[in-house]
Amino acid sequence: MTRLYLLLTFTLVTTFLAAQCYSPMQLRERLEDSDVLAIGQVVESEPFFNNYGEIYTKHTLAVDRISVDREEPREVIDTLFFFTMGGRINEEQLIVYPSLRGIGDAEGLFMLRRYVGDRVDGSEMLQPVAVHESLLPYDRRIGMFLDGTDTIGGMDDLVQVLGLDVPMTQVSKRSFRAQTATEKMMNPSITGISPRNVSAGIGDVITLTGTNFGATRGAVFFDSPDDGPGGSFTGAGSDDIISWSNTSIRVRVVSEAGSGQVIVRTAAGAQSGASPTIDVDFAVTNLRISNGSVVTPLLIDDMADGDGGYTFAVNNSTANGGRSLEDDGPARAALERAIRTWQVAGDFSVYLEGTTSVQLPAREDGVNIVSYGSDAYDFDRELGSGTVGIAFSYYSACGSSEFETIGADVLFRRPGNPNGFGGSVNYNFGPGQGFGTDFESVALHEFGHVHQLKHVADPAEVMSFRTTNGTTQREISPDTRAGAQFVADLALQYNPPVINCGGDFPEERDYVSFSAVNGNSLPLTWNYFGADAGAKNVSLTWGTSDEVNADYHLVERSADGTNFQPIGEVTPTGSATESADYLFYDEEPLPGDNYYRITQVDVDGSAHRSPVRQISFGGEQLSISVYPNPVVSQLNVRNAATTDGGRLRIYNAAGREVRSIATVESQAVHSIDVADLAAGQYVLRDAAGQTIRFVR
């Protein structure tokens, strides 16, 4: 089975947070976190399988100048080895995006650190200090070191920026100087580009006109969107260059291209200077396979379960220092809003269904996970302190010339700084505007990658590789929607062959757009869904909006979270304009774990499933519960202790009591008016000391 694996990450740019400073790996932090600073050039790259079966690449760096732990090395070091995530071995591939890609002969200052994880063996192996900002490339045209869109300067300027107490040890005598005037006269010059408004990865072709391109084919480079216009550049493949003459070049806009300049390098090594710019509105994932050709992966019904797309299980484990995303109510709600946006505005068949204890991304574990990171996959060790989200897409071409997206995993950095390594994040979970990193925006971005969209340079777009504290990117723009539609159209035209290759390949797995799956109507909104164990039963509460053509609500239960059986029906009372609240009692819950979900069945037979809720039932137990949660005005409290003279008390995030009411012993449900409370998180406590959190 031929498989390719695509890893996509979201890098964070932040400013001062309320209680702590979260740095985006600015140059100062990158230098301080580096164990080795080396000026040199990559001379060899070799892919290998790491300890988890992922493809990484080992790079050999020929060293010109070096500083180890900001001191002079004890012995002469003329060669270093470091690895990057991603690479290709035969027909298997892992693409890490963004990362230090296309560095086969890169030269400049490499900022490296010792690897302390367990995915790679070898004490000599180093890794980039950040996901993709670990190289200050040297531009020989101007004799300058660059950092994204910033120009550091020449060698003397770089040394001053480094601020080393001990000068770097010079290993070679290779020159780092600007081109002479005579050399510059022979450089190619781009005077025109047509068209200027293009899309990346869909076959668009531009024509470059100018002088001194040479008669022999050279190379073309596009501005990379991974660090903004004017930073690093990515090369077009030889087969992407359609024609070449001394005054005209026709080249495809490659998947990795972003808005900005285009560079021409002649066969003799001369390189063009400033050029007209192109504007890339969206970029679609392409895969370069072993024969050198480029293909676009196709969406399918990855579980072959008839939903027409991709189903994700939400992690509920706290093992390995992890944090349950399923039990983090505000985060779960923000995730659901992001999924809904992709469903409605992006017409993307993607769903949240069930929970999982799986914390690690894996290509053949049979489940697509959404999870926080953990000590088992620590963002600081594997990615650096600036990354807040990462999405893995897995591909296969089993028995077919077409490459299918056969699964995906999405992970987010744990809130705070649980490992003490220094990388930290404070999230704003919304739904209102907040000062932290907006979780819904990050989730929307990562699932854009699952939809096979890549980064763009425009910081206002949700597929921009950066986000800034206090800002939100919760909408899909017309440009992003056009990219999503391009990917979907390819999938809808594809008829996946049914082949005996294992996995889901023997099954029908045709992709279907979300609107088609759901009867071309807007989906039901699940405002909340909770399960609470009482003394002799389990109570289920849920609330909905946007009920259109609803026939009935089917209540289902499962012992394993996978195989569900119906246990009752509820008549819908909501509408397209009115929300509704529901209550159902399971009078015969199973001993131990019970999993519940609600399915709204419409009059045309289409179905809308709620998230899955898990509760452990032991009989004769009593636990406090509240609904709806989040709440707007009236908070209902069930199973509260009603001892004589007992009270229900509400505390804000600062621990101050803000509301108190007396309980009535004969009353099963107590209602509290919270309409005047400020938006935020609160804790409710009863007379027996039971507590439960809710969001206003």
C-alpha positions as CSV (number, residue, x, y, z in Angstrom):
1,M,0.0,0.0,0.0
2,T,1.4,3.3,-1.0
3,R,1.1,5.9,1.7
4,L,2.0,9.6,2.1
5,Y,1.7,11.6,5.2
6,L,1.2,15.3,5.5
7,L,1.8,17.2,8.7
8,L,0.6,20.7,9.0
9,T,1.3,23.1,11.9
10,F,0.0,26.5,12.9
11,T,2.6,28.9,14.3
12,L,1.7,31.6,16.8
13,V,2.7,35.2,17.0
14,T,1.8,36.7,20.4
15,T,2.3,39.7,22.6
16,F,2.1,40.2,26.3
17,L,-0.6,38.1,28.0
18,A,-2.4,39.3,31.2
19,A,-0.4,37.1,33.6
20,Q,2.6,36.0,31.6
21,C,4.6,36.6,28.5
22,Y,4.2,34.2,25.7
23,S,6.9,34.7,23.0
24,P,6.5,33.6,19.4
25,M,10.1,32.6,19.0
26,Q,11.3,36.0,17.9
27,L,15.0,36.1,16.9
28,R,16.2,36.9,20.5
29,E,14.3,33.9,21.9
30,R,15.5,31.6,19.1
31,L,19.1,32.6,19.7
32,E,18.8,32.1,23.5
33,D,17.2,28.7,23.1
34,S,19.8,27.5,20.6
35,D,22.5,25.1,21.8
36,V,24.5,25.4,18.6
37,L,24.8,28.4,16.2
38,A,26.4,27.4,12.9
39,I,27.0,29.3,9.7
40,G,27.3,26.9,6.8
41,Q,25.7,25.0,3.9
42,V,23.6,21.8,3.7
43,V,25.5,19.4,1.5
44,E,23.5,16.2,2.0
45,S,20.0,15.1,3.0
46,E,18.9,11.5,3.7
47,P,15.4,10.4,4.8
48,F,15.0,7.8,7.5
49,F,12.3,6.1,9.6
50,N,12.2,7.4,13.2
51,N,11.3,5.3,16.3
52,Y,7.6,5.7,15.6
53,G,7.7,4.8,11.9
54,E,7.5,8.4,10.7
55,I,9.7,9.7,7.9
56,Y,12.3,12.3,9.0
57,T,15.3,13.6,7.1
58,K,18.9,13.8,8.3
59,H,20.9,16.8,7.0
60,T,24.6,17.1,6.9
61,L,25.8,20.7,7.4
62,A,29.3,21.8,6.2
63,V,30.3,24.3,8.9
64,D,32.1,27.6,8.2
65,R,31.7,29.3,11.6
66,I,30.3,27.8,14.8
67,S,29.4,28.5,18.5
68,V,28.4,25.7,20.9
69,D,26.4,26.7,24.0
70,R,27.5,30.3,23.1
71,E,31.1,29.4,23.7
72,E,34.0,28.3,21.5
73,P,33.9,24.5,20.8
74,R,36.6,22.4,22.5
75,E,37.6,20.9,19.2
76,V,37.2,21.8,15.5
77,I,33.8,20.9,14.2
78,D,33.5,21.0,10.5
79,T,30.4,18.9,10.1
80,L,27.0,18.8,12.0
81,F,24.0,16.6,11.7
82,F,20.4,17.7,12.3
83,F,17.0,16.4,11.4
84,T,13.8,17.8,10.1
85,M,10.3,16.2,10.2
86,G,9.2,14.9,6.9
87,G,10.8,13.3,3.8
88,R,10.2,10.5,1.3
89,I,11.2,6.9,1.3
90,N,10.1,5.0,-1.9
91,E,6.4,5.7,-2.1
92,E,5.9,6.7,1.5
93,Q,6.0,10.3,2.4
94,L,5.6,12.7,5.4
95,I,5.4,16.4,4.6
96,V,5.7,18.7,7.6
97,Y,4.1,22.1,6.9
98,P,5.5,24.6,7.8
99,S,9.1,23.3,8.4
100,L,12.6,23.8,7.1
101,R,11.6,22.5,3.7
102,G,13.6,22.7,0.5
103,I,17.0,23.1,2.2
104,G,18.9,20.7,0.0
105,D,21.7,23.3,-0.5
106,A,20.6,26.1,1.8
107,E,23.3,28.3,3.4
108,G,23.1,30.8,6.2
109,L,23.0,30.8,10.0
110,F,21.4,27.6,11.4
111,M,19.9,27.8,15.0
112,L,19.9,24.3,16.4
113,R,19.2,22.6,19.7
114,R,19.8,19.2,21.2
115,Y,16.9,16.8,20.8
116,V,15.5,15.5,24.1
117,G,12.5,13.5,22.8
118,D,12.3,9.8,22.1
119,R,11.5,9.8,18.4
120,V,15.1,10.0,17.2
121,D,18.1,8.1,18.6
122,G,21.7,9.4,18.5
123,S,23.5,11.9,20.7
124,E,24.9,13.7,17.6
125,M,21.5,14.6,16.2
126,L,20.3,18.2,16.6
127,Q,17.0,19.7,15.6
128,P,15.9,23.1,14.5
129,V,15.1,25.4,17.4
130,A,11.7,26.3,15.9
131,V,9.4,24.7,13.4
132,H,10.5,26.8,10.4
133,E,12.2,29.9,11.7
134,S,15.6,28.2,12.4
135,L,17.5,29.4,9.4
136,L,18.7,33.0,8.6
137,P,19.4,32.4,4.9
138,Y,22.3,34.2,3.3
139,D,21.5,36.1,0.1
140,R,24.6,36.2,-2.0
141,R,23.1,38.8,-4.4
142,I,23.3,41.5,-1.7
143,G,25.7,39.8,0.8
144,M,23.1,39.9,3.6
145,F,21.6,37.5,6.1
146,L,17.8,37.6,6.3
147,D,15.2,36.8,8.9
148,G,11.8,36.5,7.2
149,T,11.0,40.0,6.0
150,D,13.8,41.6,8.0
151,T,17.4,42.2,6.7
152,I,20.0,41.4,9.4
153,G,23.0,42.7,7.4
154,G,26.4,41.3,6.4
155,M,28.7,39.1,8.5
156,D,29.8,41.9,10.8
157,D,26.1,42.9,11.4
158,L,25.2,39.3,12.1
159,V,28.0,38.9,14.7
160,Q,26.8,42.0,16.5
161,V,23.2,40.7,16.5
162,L,24.3,37.4,18.0
163,G,25.9,39.2,20.9
164,L,28.3,36.4,21.7
165,D,30.8,36.8,24.6
166,V,33.3,34.6,22.6
167,P,33.5,35.1,18.8
168,M,32.4,32.2,16.6
169,T,35.1,29.8,15.7
170,Q,36.0,30.1,12.0
171,V,36.4,26.7,10.4
172,S,36.6,27.6,6.7
173,K,37.7,30.5,4.6
174,R,34.6,30.6,2.4
175,S,33.7,34.1,1.5
176,F,30.5,35.8,2.6
177,R,30.4,38.9,0.6
178,A,28.0,40.8,-1.8
179,Q,28.3,40.5,-5.5
180,T,30.6,42.9,-7.3
181,A,29.2,45.4,-9.8
182,T,30.4,43.3,-12.7
183,E,28.7,40.2,-11.3
184,K,25.5,42.1,-10.9
185,M,25.5,43.3,-14.5
186,M,25.0,39.6,-15.6
187,N,22.1,39.0,-13.3
188,P,18.7,38.2,-14.8
189,S,16.0,40.8,-14.5
190,I,12.2,40.2,-14.3
191,T,10.3,43.2,-15.8
192,G,6.8,41.7,-16.1
193,I,4.6,38.9,-14.7
194,S,1.2,37.8,-16.2
195,P,-1.2,37.1,-14.7
196,R,-0.6,38.6,-11.3
197,N,-3.6,37.2,-9.4
198,V,-3.4,33.4,-9.2
199,S,-4.1,30.4,-7.0
200,A,-1.4,27.9,-5.9
201,G,-1.5,24.2,-6.5
202,I,-4.3,24.1,-9.0
203,G,-2.3,24.3,-12.3
204,D,-2.3,28.1,-12.8
205,V,0.6,29.2,-15.1
206,I,2.4,32.6,-15.1
207,T,4.6,34.1,-17.7
208,L,7.8,35.9,-16.6
209,T,9.3,38.4,-19.1
210,G,12.7,40.1,-18.7
211,T,16.4,39.8,-19.7
212,N,19.4,37.6,-19.1
213,F,17.4,34.5,-18.2
214,G,19.9,32.5,-20.4
215,A,19.3,29.9,-23.1
216,T,19.7,27.0,-20.7
217,R,16.9,26.2,-18.2
218,G,17.7,27.3,-14.6
219,A,15.3,27.6,-11.6
220,V,12.3,29.6,-10.4
221,F,11.5,30.4,-6.8
222,F,8.3,31.7,-5.2
223,D,7.9,33.6,-2.0
224,S,6.8,31.2,0.8
225,P,3.7,32.1,2.8
226,D,5.2,30.4,5.9
227,D,7.0,33.6,7.1
228,G,5.2,36.4,5.2
229,P,6.2,38.2,2.0
230,G,9.9,38.7,1.5
231,G,11.1,35.9,3.8
232,S,12.1,32.5,2.6
233,F,11.4,31.2,-0.9
234,T,10.4,27.8,-2.3
235,G,11.5,26.3,-5.6
236,A,9.4,25.1,-8.5
237,G,10.0,21.6,-9.7
238,S,11.8,21.1,-13.1
239,D,8.5,19.7,-14.5
240,D,6.7,22.9,-13.3
241,I,8.8,25.0,-15.7
242,I,6.9,24.7,-19.0
243,S,9.2,26.8,-21.2
244,W,12.4,28.8,-20.9
245,S,14.2,31.4,-23.1
246,N,16.5,34.3,-22.6
247,T,13.5,36.7,-22.3
248,S,10.5,34.6,-21.3
249,I,9.7,31.8,-18.8
250,R,6.3,30.0,-18.3
251,V,6.0,28.3,-14.9
252,R,3.2,26.7,-12.9
253,V,2.3,28.3,-9.5
254,V,3.4,25.6,-7.1
255,S,1.4,24.5,-4.1
256,E,3.9,26.1,-1.7
257,A,3.8,29.5,-3.4
258,G,2.6,32.6,-1.6
259,S,2.0,36.3,-2.4
260,G,5.2,38.2,-3.1
261,Q,8.1,38.3,-5.4
262,V,9.3,35.6,-7.9
263,I,13.1,34.9,-8.3
264,V,14.8,33.5,-11.4
265,R,18.2,31.7,-11.0
266,T,20.1,31.1,-14.2
267,A,21.9,27.9,-15.0
268,A,25.1,29.8,-14.3
269,G,24.0,30.6,-10.8
270,A,23.1,34.3,-11.3
271,Q,19.9,35.4,-9.6
272,S,17.3,38.1,-10.3
273,G,16.7,41.0,-7.9
274,A,13.4,42.7,-7.0
275,S,10.5,41.8,-9.3
276,P,6.8,42.5,-9.7
277,T,4.7,40.6,-7.2
278,I,1.9,38.0,-7.5
279,D,-1.1,37.7,-5.3
280,V,-2.1,34.2,-4.3
281,D,-5.7,33.9,-3.1
282,F,-5.6,30.3,-1.9
283,A,-3.3,27.3,-1.9
284,V,-4.2,23.6,-2.3
285,T,-2.1,20.7,-1.1
286,N,-0.1,18.9,-3.7
287,L,2.0,15.7,-3.2
288,R,5.2,15.0,-5.1
289,I,5.6,11.3,-5.6
290,S,8.5,9.0,-6.4
291,N,8.4,9.4,-10.2
292,G,8.7,13.2,-9.8
293,S,5.1,14.0,-10.8
294,V,2.7,16.1,-8.7
295,V,-0.8,15.0,-7.6
296,T,-3.6,16.6,-5.7
297,P,-4.9,14.3,-2.9
298,L,-8.6,13.5,-3.0
299,L,-11.2,13.6,-0.2
300,I,-13.2,10.4,0.5
301,D,-15.6,9.0,3.0
302,D,-12.7,7.8,5.1
303,M,-14.5,5.5,7.4
304,A,-16.8,4.2,4.6
305,D,-19.7,4.8,7.0
306,G,-22.0,6.8,4.7
307,D,-21.4,10.2,6.2
308,G,-19.5,11.3,3.0
309,G,-16.5,12.6,4.8
310,Y,-14.3,12.6,8.0
311,T,-15.3,11.7,11.6
312,F,-13.1,12.7,14.5
313,A,-13.2,11.4,18.0
314,V,-12.4,13.9,20.8
315,N,-9.7,12.8,23.3
316,N,-10.9,12.3,26.9
317,S,-7.6,11.1,28.5
318,T,-5.5,12.8,31.2
319,A,-2.7,10.1,30.9
320,N,0.9,11.2,30.3
321,G,0.2,14.7,31.8
322,G,-2.5,15.2,29.2
323,R,-5.7,17.3,29.5
324,S,-9.1,15.9,28.4
325,L,-10.4,18.1,25.5
326,E,-13.8,16.3,25.8
327,D,-14.2,17.5,29.4
328,D,-12.9,21.0,28.7
329,G,-16.4,22.5,28.1
330,P,-15.4,25.9,26.7
331,A,-12.7,24.3,24.4
332,R,-15.2,21.7,23.3
333,A,-17.8,24.3,22.5
334,A,-15.3,26.4,20.5
335,L,-14.2,23.3,18.6
336,E,-17.8,22.5,17.7
337,R,-18.3,26.1,16.4
338,A,-15.3,25.7,14.2
339,I,-16.5,22.4,12.8
340,R,-20.0,23.9,12.2
341,T,-18.4,26.8,10.3
342,W,-16.6,24.4,8.0
343,Q,-19.8,22.4,7.5
344,V,-22.0,25.3,6.6
345,A,-19.7,27.9,5.1
346,G,-17.2,25.4,3.7
347,D,-19.6,22.7,2.7
348,F,-17.1,20.2,4.2
349,S,-18.3,16.8,5.4
350,V,-16.4,16.8,8.8
351,Y,-17.9,15.6,12.1
352,L,-17.2,15.2,15.8
353,E,-18.4,11.8,17.1
354,G,-17.4,9.8,20.1
355,T,-14.4,10.0,22.4
356,T,-11.0,8.3,22.5
357,S,-8.2,7.8,24.9
358,V,-5.7,7.9,22.0
359,Q,-3.2,10.8,22.4
360,L,-0.7,10.1,19.7
361,P,-1.1,10.8,16.0
362,A,-0.8,7.6,14.1
363,R,-1.4,6.5,10.5
364,E,-3.0,3.1,11.1
365,D,-4.8,3.3,14.5
366,G,-8.3,3.3,12.9
367,V,-9.4,6.6,14.5
368,N,-9.1,10.3,13.6
369,I,-8.3,12.2,16.9
370,V,-8.7,15.7,18.1
371,S,-6.6,16.1,21.3
372,Y,-4.5,18.4,23.4
373,G,-0.8,17.5,23.5
374,S,0.7,15.6,26.3
375,D,4.0,14.4,27.7
376,A,3.7,11.6,25.1
377,Y,3.6,14.2,22.3
378,D,5.0,17.4,23.8
379,F,4.8,20.5,21.6
380,D,8.0,22.0,23.1
381,R,10.1,18.9,22.5
382,E,8.8,18.2,19.1
383,L,7.9,21.5,17.6
384,G,9.3,24.4,19.6
385,S,7.5,27.0,21.8
386,G,5.8,28.9,19.0
387,T,3.4,26.2,17.7
388,V,-0.2,26.0,19.0
389,G,-1.8,23.6,16.5
390,I,-0.8,20.7,14.3
391,A,-2.7,18.6,11.8
392,F,-1.7,15.3,10.3
393,S,-3.2,14.1,7.0
394,Y,-2.6,10.6,5.8
395,Y,-2.6,9.5,2.2
396,S,-2.7,6.3,0.2
397,A,-2.8,5.3,-3.5
398,C,-3.6,1.6,-2.9
399,G,-4.4,0.0,-6.2
400,S,-5.1,3.4,-7.8
401,S,-3.2,6.2,-9.6
402,E,-5.1,8.6,-7.4
403,F,-4.0,9.5,-3.9
404,E,-6.7,9.6,-1.3
405,T,-6.8,11.4,2.0
406,I,-7.5,8.4,4.1
407,G,-7.5,10.0,7.6
408,A,-6.3,12.8,9.8
409,D,-5.4,13.8,13.3
410,V,-5.4,17.3,15.0
411,L,-3.6,18.3,18.1
412,F,-3.5,21.5,20.1
413,R,-0.9,22.8,22.6
414,R,-2.0,22.3,26.2
415,P,-3.1,25.5,28.0
416,G,-0.6,27.2,30.3
417,N,2.9,25.8,30.7
418,P,2.4,22.3,32.1
419,N,5.9,21.0,31.4
420,G,7.8,24.0,32.5
421,F,9.8,24.2,29.3
422,G,8.9,27.8,28.6
423,G,6.4,27.4,25.7
424,S,3.0,28.4,26.9
425,V,-0.4,29.6,25.7
426,N,-3.5,31.2,27.2
427,Y,-6.5,30.5,25.1
428,N,-9.6,32.6,24.6
429,F,-12.4,30.0,24.2
430,G,-15.0,32.6,23.3
431,P,-17.6,32.9,22.1
432,G,-16.9,36.6,22.8
433,Q,-13.7,38.5,22.0
434,G,-10.9,37.9,24.4
435,F,-7.2,38.7,24.9
436,G,-5.8,35.2,24.6
437,T,-5.0,33.1,21.6
438,D,-8.4,32.4,20.0
439,F,-9.0,28.6,20.2
440,E,-11.8,28.7,17.7
441,S,-9.6,30.4,15.1
442,V,-6.8,27.9,15.6
443,A,-9.3,25.0,15.3
444,L,-10.8,26.5,12.1
445,H,-7.3,26.8,10.7
446,E,-6.3,23.2,11.5
447,F,-9.4,21.8,9.9
448,G,-8.7,23.9,6.9
449,H,-5.5,21.8,6.6
450,V,-7.6,18.7,6.9
451,H,-9.6,20.1,4.0
452,Q,-6.3,20.1,2.1
453,L,-5.8,23.9,2.1
454,K,-2.3,25.3,2.8
455,H,-1.0,28.6,4.2
456,V,-1.5,32.0,2.6
457,A,0.4,35.2,3.3
458,D,-2.6,37.4,4.0
459,P,-2.7,37.8,7.9
460,A,-6.5,38.5,7.7
461,E,-7.2,35.0,6.2
462,V,-8.0,32.0,8.5
463,M,-5.3,30.0,6.5
464,S,-2.6,32.6,7.5
465,F,0.1,30.7,9.3
466,R,0.1,33.2,12.2
467,T,-2.4,34.4,14.7
468,T,-2.0,37.2,17.2
469,N,-3.4,37.6,20.8
470,G,-6.7,39.3,21.0
471,T,-7.6,38.8,17.3
472,T,-10.0,36.3,15.8
473,Q,-10.2,34.6,12.4
474,R,-13.5,32.7,12.7
475,E,-14.9,33.2,9.2
476,I,-14.2,31.5,5.9
477,S,-13.5,34.2,3.3
478,P,-14.7,34.0,-0.3
479,D,-11.1,33.2,-1.4
480,T,-10.8,30.3,1.2
481,R,-14.2,29.1,0.2
482,A,-13.1,29.0,-3.4
483,G,-10.1,26.9,-2.4
484,A,-12.3,24.5,-0.4
485,Q,-14.7,24.3,-3.4
486,F,-11.9,23.4,-5.7
487,V,-10.8,20.5,-3.4
488,A,-14.4,19.3,-3.0
489,D,-15.1,19.4,-6.8
490,L,-12.2,17.1,-7.4
491,A,-13.5,14.7,-4.8
492,L,-17.0,14.8,-6.1
493,Q,-15.8,13.9,-9.6
494,Y,-13.8,10.9,-8.2
495,N,-15.2,7.4,-8.1
496,P,-13.0,5.5,-5.6
497,P,-12.3,2.0,-6.8
498,V,-13.3,-0.8,-4.4
499,I,-10.1,-2.8,-4.0
500,N,-9.1,-5.5,-1.6
501,C,-6.2,-3.6,0.0
502,G,-7.1,-3.7,3.7
503,G,-8.5,-0.8,5.8
504,D,-11.6,0.8,4.2
505,F,-10.5,0.1,0.6
506,P,-13.0,-2.8,0.1
507,E,-15.8,-0.5,0.9
508,E,-17.7,2.3,-0.9
509,R,-16.1,5.5,0.2
510,D,-17.5,8.2,-2.2
511,Y,-17.1,11.7,-0.8
512,V,-20.3,13.8,-0.6
513,S,-20.6,17.5,0.2
514,F,-22.1,18.4,3.6
515,S,-25.1,20.2,2.1
516,A,-26.0,17.1,0.0
517,V,-25.6,14.8,3.0
518,N,-27.8,17.0,5.1
519,G,-30.6,17.6,2.6
520,N,-29.3,21.0,1.4
521,S,-30.5,22.6,4.6
522,L,-28.6,24.3,7.4
523,P,-27.5,21.8,10.1
524,L,-29.0,21.6,13.5
525,T,-27.1,23.4,16.3
526,W,-26.5,21.5,19.5
527,N,-26.4,24.3,22.1
528,Y,-25.5,21.9,24.9
529,F,-25.8,18.2,25.7
530,G,-25.2,16.7,29.2
531,A,-25.6,13.3,31.0
532,D,-25.9,13.0,34.7
533,A,-26.2,9.9,36.9
534,G,-28.8,10.0,39.6
535,A,-29.7,7.6,42.3
536,K,-31.6,5.1,40.0
537,N,-31.4,6.6,36.6
538,V,-29.4,8.8,34.2
539,S,-30.8,12.1,33.1
540,L,-30.0,13.6,29.6
541,T,-30.5,17.3,28.9
542,W,-29.9,19.0,25.6
543,G,-30.7,22.2,23.8
544,T,-31.0,23.0,20.1
545,S,-31.3,25.8,17.6
546,D,-32.1,25.8,13.9
547,E,-34.5,22.9,14.0
548,V,-35.8,22.7,10.5
549,N,-38.2,19.9,9.3
550,A,-37.5,17.9,12.4
551,D,-39.5,14.6,12.8
552,Y,-38.2,13.3,16.1
553,H,-35.1,13.1,18.4
554,L,-33.8,9.6,18.8
555,V,-32.0,8.8,22.1
556,E,-29.3,6.2,21.7
557,R,-27.0,4.4,24.2
558,S,-23.9,2.4,23.9
559,A,-21.7,0.3,26.2
560,D,-18.5,0.9,24.2
561,G,-18.9,4.2,22.6
562,T,-19.2,2.6,19.1
563,N,-22.2,0.4,18.9
564,F,-25.4,2.4,19.7
565,Q,-28.9,1.2,20.3
566,P,-32.1,3.3,20.5
567,I,-33.7,3.7,23.9
568,G,-36.3,6.3,23.3
569,E,-37.7,9.2,21.2
570,V,-38.6,12.8,22.0
571,T,-40.9,15.0,20.0
572,P,-39.1,18.2,18.7
573,T,-40.4,21.5,19.9
574,G,-37.9,23.9,18.3
575,S,-37.9,25.7,15.0
576,A,-35.7,27.7,12.7
577,T,-36.1,30.8,14.9
578,E,-36.8,29.4,18.3
579,S,-34.4,27.3,20.5
580,A,-35.6,24.4,22.5
581,D,-34.5,22.5,25.7
582,Y,-35.1,18.8,26.3
583,L,-35.0,16.3,29.2
584,F,-35.0,12.5,29.0
585,Y,-34.5,9.9,31.7
586,D,-32.8,6.6,31.1
587,E,-34.5,4.5,33.7
588,E,-32.4,1.3,33.1
589,P,-28.8,2.5,32.6
590,L,-26.1,-0.1,32.2
591,P,-23.8,-0.9,35.1
592,G,-20.5,1.0,34.6
593,D,-19.9,3.2,31.5
594,N,-22.8,4.4,29.4
595,Y,-22.4,6.4,26.2
596,Y,-25.2,8.6,24.9
597,R,-26.0,10.5,21.8
598,I,-29.0,12.2,20.3
599,T,-29.9,12.0,16.6
600,Q,-32.4,14.5,15.1
601,V,-34.2,12.7,12.3
602,D,-35.8,15.0,9.7
603,V,-39.0,14.3,7.8
604,D,-37.0,13.6,4.7
605,G,-34.9,10.9,6.6
606,S,-31.7,13.0,7.0
607,A,-30.1,12.8,10.4
608,H,-28.1,15.2,12.6
609,R,-26.1,13.6,15.4
610,S,-25.1,15.2,18.7
611,P,-21.7,14.8,20.3
612,V,-21.3,11.7,22.5
613,R,-21.5,11.9,26.3
614,Q,-20.1,9.3,28.7
615,I,-21.2,8.7,32.2
616,S,-20.4,6.0,34.8
617,F,-23.4,4.5,36.6
618,G,-23.0,2.6,39.8
619,G,-26.6,2.9,41.2
620,E,-27.7,4.8,44.3
621,Q,-25.4,7.7,43.4
622,L,-26.2,11.4,43.4
623,S,-24.3,14.1,41.5
624,I,-25.2,17.7,41.0
625,S,-25.8,18.9,37.5
626,V,-26.7,22.1,35.7
627,Y,-28.4,23.0,32.4
628,P,-28.2,24.7,30.0
629,N,-24.4,25.1,30.0
630,P,-23.4,27.7,28.7
631,V,-26.3,29.6,30.1
632,V,-27.8,32.9,29.1
633,S,-30.3,33.8,31.8
634,Q,-31.9,30.9,33.8
635,L,-29.6,28.2,35.3
636,N,-31.4,25.0,36.3
637,V,-29.7,22.9,39.0
638,R,-30.6,19.2,39.5
639,N,-29.5,16.7,42.3
640,A,-28.4,19.5,44.7
641,A,-28.2,18.7,48.3
642,T,-31.3,20.0,50.0
643,T,-30.5,19.7,53.7
644,D,-32.5,22.0,56.0
645,G,-31.2,25.5,55.6
646,G,-28.9,24.6,52.8
647,R,-28.0,27.1,50.0
648,L,-26.7,27.0,46.5
649,R,-23.8,29.4,46.1
650,I,-22.2,30.8,42.9
651,Y,-18.5,31.9,42.9
652,N,-16.8,33.8,40.1
653,A,-13.3,33.1,38.7
654,A,-11.7,35.1,41.5
655,G,-13.4,33.0,44.2
656,R,-15.9,35.7,45.3
657,E,-19.5,34.7,46.0
658,V,-21.8,36.4,43.6
659,R,-25.1,34.7,44.1
660,S,-26.8,32.6,46.8
661,I,-30.3,31.0,47.1
662,A,-31.9,28.7,49.6
663,T,-32.8,25.1,48.6
664,V,-36.1,23.5,49.0
665,E,-36.0,19.9,50.1
666,S,-39.0,18.7,48.1
667,Q,-37.8,20.5,44.9
668,A,-36.0,18.4,42.3
669,V,-34.8,21.3,40.2
670,H,-33.8,24.7,41.4
671,S,-33.6,27.7,39.0
672,I,-31.3,30.6,39.5
673,D,-31.4,33.9,37.5
674,V,-27.9,34.6,36.3
675,A,-28.8,37.1,33.5
676,D,-27.0,40.0,35.2
677,L,-23.7,38.1,35.8
678,A,-20.8,39.1,33.7
679,A,-19.7,36.7,30.9
680,G,-17.2,34.2,32.2
681,Q,-16.7,30.9,34.1
682,Y,-18.4,30.2,37.5
683,V,-18.5,27.5,40.1
684,L,-21.7,26.4,41.8
685,R,-21.5,24.7,45.2
686,D,-24.3,23.0,47.2
687,A,-24.7,22.4,50.9
688,A,-23.0,19.0,50.7
689,G,-19.9,20.6,49.1
690,Q,-20.6,19.3,45.6
691,T,-19.3,21.7,42.9
692,I,-19.8,22.1,39.2
693,R,-18.6,24.6,36.7
694,F,-20.7,26.5,34.2
695,V,-20.2,29.3,31.7
696,R,-22.3,32.4,31.5
